[in-house]
């Protein structure tokens, strides 16, 4: 039996991912995640039209918030099929004029991109945790942003992920995660998680000044459970949850319990 690579798996998911995202357009758990990230993206965008890299983009997400603001976007992902579908979606949704290029590139080796070519690099949806070398990935994003530019990523929280595994009675998985910082996805490949301090150290070791570490949807599991997503469809509940998440996003205790950690770094 031939073992599938991460790229094989991502290629096979491209079409289904677009269908899922279209379904999620009506689900507020998705909006909650995007709004939680956007609060730490928008303040660091250039005042005028800027050049933004969406690395590990999958089928594209942030291009649809950035394009209406006049920014120029480059999409990259290591999956040819994800990039093919992303390109089709960009055309279908009428923002192709804002997309400079769509590249098939590993986040650890973005050789086709010039040094200091971008005002901001985004790697959201945890591509850093899923790549082969997290330090190389962050160094590559550091390389391609200009001095004073920004790198914004999210990663899995090591301790919250271990707790979720323990709740599933996967004690060997929880032990591996706590001891090594890695776990296995259901598809069978390695996923790196970080403590809040570890992700800070990753950024600073790659020459980035850390401006923010924040909790993203801290009380929700990842992916959110059905009862959680259903509850968020009620207006009052959604507004209450959104207010809690926004108010306490940078509270140390809230960061410690969050499934996802968002980090903002500036190139020194």
C-alpha positions in Angstrom: 0.0 0.0 0.0 1.4 3.4 -1.0 1.4 5.9 1.9 -0.2 9.2 1.0 1.8 12.4 1.5 0.4 15.6 3.0 0.3 17.1 -0.5 -1.7 14.1 -1.8 -4.2 14.6 1.0 -4.5 18.4 0.5 -4.9 17.9 -3.3 -7.8 15.5 -2.7 -9.5 17.9 -0.4 -9.5 21.0 -2.6 -12.9 20.7 -4.2 -14.6 19.6 -1.0 -12.9 22.5 0.9 -14.6 25.0 -1.3 -18.0 23.4 -0.8 -17.4 23.4 2.9 -16.4 27.0 3.0 -19.5 27.9 1.0 -21.6 26.1 3.6 -19.8 27.9 6.3 -20.6 31.3 4.9 -23.9 31.0 6.9 -22.2 29.6 10.0 -21.1 32.1 12.6 -18.4 29.9 14.0 -16.4 30.6 10.8 -17.3 34.4 11.0 -16.2 34.4 14.7 -12.8 32.9 13.7 -12.3 35.3 10.8 -13.3 38.4 12.9 -11.0 37.3 15.7 -8.1 37.1 13.4 -9.0 40.3 11.4 -8.8 42.4 14.6 -5.1 41.6 14.6 -4.6 42.0 10.8 -6.4 45.2 10.0 -4.4 47.6 12.3 -1.2 46.5 10.6 -2.3 46.9 7.0 -0.6 49.6 4.9 -2.5 52.9 4.8 -2.4 52.8 1.0 -2.6 49.8 -1.3 -0.1 47.2 -0.1 1.3 43.9 -1.2 0.2 40.9 0.9 1.2 37.3 0.8 -1.3 34.6 1.8 1.0 31.7 2.4 -0.4 28.2 2.9 -3.6 29.7 1.5 -5.5 26.5 0.7 -8.3 27.7 -1.5 -8.0 31.3 -0.3 -9.7 33.1 2.5 -8.2 36.5 3.3 -8.0 37.6 -0.3 -11.7 38.4 -0.1 -11.2 40.8 2.7 -8.0 42.3 1.3 -9.0 42.9 -2.3 -11.9 45.3 -1.6 -9.4 47.5 0.4 -7.2 47.9 -2.7 -4.4 45.6 -1.6 -2.5 43.3 -4.1 -2.3 39.7 -3.0 -0.1 36.8 -3.9 -1.5 33.3 -3.0 0.8 30.3 -2.4 0.3 26.8 -1.2 2.2 23.5 -1.6 -0.9 21.8 -3.1 -1.3 22.3 -6.9 -4.9 21.3 -6.6 -5.6 23.9 -3.8 -4.0 26.6 -6.0 -6.0 25.5 -9.0 -9.2 25.8 -7.1 -8.1 29.1 -5.4 -7.4 30.6 -8.9 -10.9 29.5 -10.1 -12.6 30.9 -7.1 -10.7 34.2 -7.4 -12.1 34.5 -11.0 -15.5 33.4 -10.0 -15.8 35.9 -7.2 -14.5 38.8 -9.3 -11.2 39.7 -7.5 -8.7 38.4 -10.0 -7.5 41.9 -10.8 -6.3 42.1 -7.1 -4.3 38.9 -7.3 -0.8 39.3 -8.7 0.0 35.6 -8.8 -0.9 32.1 -7.5 2.2 30.0 -6.8 2.6 26.3 -5.9 5.2 26.7 -3.2 6.1 25.0 0.1 6.0 27.5 2.9 9.4 26.3 3.9 10.9 27.2 0.5 9.2 30.1 -1.3 12.1 30.6 -3.7 10.0 32.2 -6.4 9.3 35.2 -4.2 11.7 38.0 -4.0 13.3 39.3 -0.8 11.4 42.2 1.0 8.6 42.1 -1.6 5.6 42.3 0.8 4.2 44.5 3.4 2.6 41.6 5.2 2.7 37.8 5.2 -0.3 35.8 6.5 -0.1 32.1 7.3 -3.5 31.4 9.0 -5.2 28.1 9.2 -2.1 26.6 10.8 0.2 25.9 7.8 3.2 26.6 10.1 2.2 23.7 12.4 1.6 21.4 9.5 4.9 22.0 7.6 8.1 20.0 7.9 10.2 22.8 9.5 8.5 25.5 11.4 11.7 27.6 11.8 12.3 27.5 8.0 8.7 28.6 7.4 8.9 31.6 9.6 12.4 32.6 8.3 11.0 32.4 4.7 8.1 34.8 5.7 10.7 37.0 7.4 12.7 37.1 4.2 9.9 38.1 1.9 8.5 41.0 4.0 10.1 44.4 4.0 11.8 45.9 7.1 9.0 47.0 9.3 6.6 44.6 7.6 4.5 42.1 9.5 4.1 38.3 9.8 0.9 37.0 11.2 0.3 33.3 11.9 -1.9 31.0 14.0 -0.8 27.7 15.5 -2.3 25.0 17.7 -1.9 25.4 21.4 0.0 22.5 22.8 -1.7 22.3 26.2 -5.2 22.8 25.0 -4.7 20.2 22.3 -3.4 17.8 24.9 -6.5 18.4 27.1 -8.8 17.7 24.1 -6.9 14.4 23.5 -7.2 13.5 27.1 -11.0 14.2 27.0 -11.1 11.7 24.1 -9.2 9.2 26.3 -6.3 9.3 23.9 -3.7 9.4 26.7 -0.8 8.2 24.6 -1.5 11.0 22.1 -1.7 13.5 24.9 1.6 12.3 26.4 3.4 12.5 23.0 2.1 16.0 22.5 3.2 17.2 25.9 6.6 15.5 25.6 7.4 16.3 22.0 5.0 19.0 20.9 3.7 16.8 18.1 0.6 14.8 17.4 -0.8 12.8 14.5 -3.7 14.1 12.5 -6.5 11.7 11.5 -4.9 11.6 8.1 -1.7 10.3 9.6 0.9 13.1 9.3 2.6 15.1 12.0 1.2 18.3 13.4 3.3 20.6 15.5 1.7 22.5 18.5 3.2 25.3 20.6 2.9 26.7 24.0 2.4 30.5 24.1 6.0 31.0 25.1 7.3 28.6 22.4 5.6 30.4 19.6 7.0 33.7 20.9 10.5 32.1 20.9 10.0 30.8 17.4 9.3 34.4 16.1 12.0 36.1 18.0 14.6 33.5 17.0 13.7 34.3 13.3 14.3 38.0 13.7 10.7 39.1 14.4 9.6 41.5 17.2 6.5 40.0 18.8 3.7 42.5 19.1 0.8 40.3 20.0 0.0 36.8 21.1 -3.8 36.3 21.3 -6.4 33.6 21.8 -8.6 32.9 18.8 -12.1 31.5 19.7 -10.6 30.3 23.0 -13.7 28.4 24.3 -14.4 26.5 21.1 -12.8 23.2 20.2 -11.1 22.9 16.9 -13.0 22.1 14.7 -16.0 23.4 16.7 -18.4 20.8 17.8 -21.9 20.7 16.3 -23.6 21.9 19.5 -21.2 24.9 19.7 -21.9 26.0 16.1 -25.6 25.6 16.5 -25.7 27.7 19.6 -23.8 30.5 17.8 -26.6 30.9 15.3 -28.7 32.5 17.9 -28.1 36.3 17.8 -27.9 37.0 21.5 -25.5 34.0 22.1 -23.3 35.0 19.2 -23.0 38.6 20.4 -22.2 37.4 24.0 -19.5 35.0 22.8 -18.0 37.6 20.4 -17.8 40.1 23.2 -16.1 37.7 25.5 -13.6 36.6 22.9 -12.7 40.1 21.9 -12.4 41.5 25.5 -10.2 38.7 26.8 -8.2 37.7 23.6 -4.9 38.8 25.2 -5.6 37.8 28.7 -2.8 35.3 29.7 -5.2 32.8 31.2 -7.5 32.9 28.2 -4.5 32.4 25.9 -3.5 29.4 27.9 -6.9 27.6 27.3 -7.3 28.6 23.6 -7.2 25.9 20.9 -5.5 28.3 18.5 -2.9 31.0 19.2 -2.5 34.0 16.9 0.9 35.8 16.8 1.8 39.1 15.2 5.5 39.8 14.5 7.3 42.8 13.0 10.4 42.5 10.9 13.2 44.4 12.8 
